[in-house]
Amino acid sequence: MLAKLDLTTVSEIARDIAQVFFASVFINSVLTGKIIWANAIAGLLLSTVFWLFGIILTSKYITKSNV
């Protein structure tokens, strides 16, 4: 039970980090009009990586432990 709770928490934190990267780096540079493409792409890439990590963690480990 405790391991399942910890994985769920880590998954949610990873998805929250993805939202922060997306909002602060990618969207901010687009909205301000001062686009530094390296930063925008890095923000998009980091948000995708953390989002995928959260989704994979949820689908691979948490759903299998429920069975």
Secondary structure, 3 states (H helix, E strand, C coil): CHHHHHHHHHHHHHHHHHHHHHHHHHHHHHHHCCCCHHHHHHHHHHHHHHHHHHHHHHHHHHHHHHC
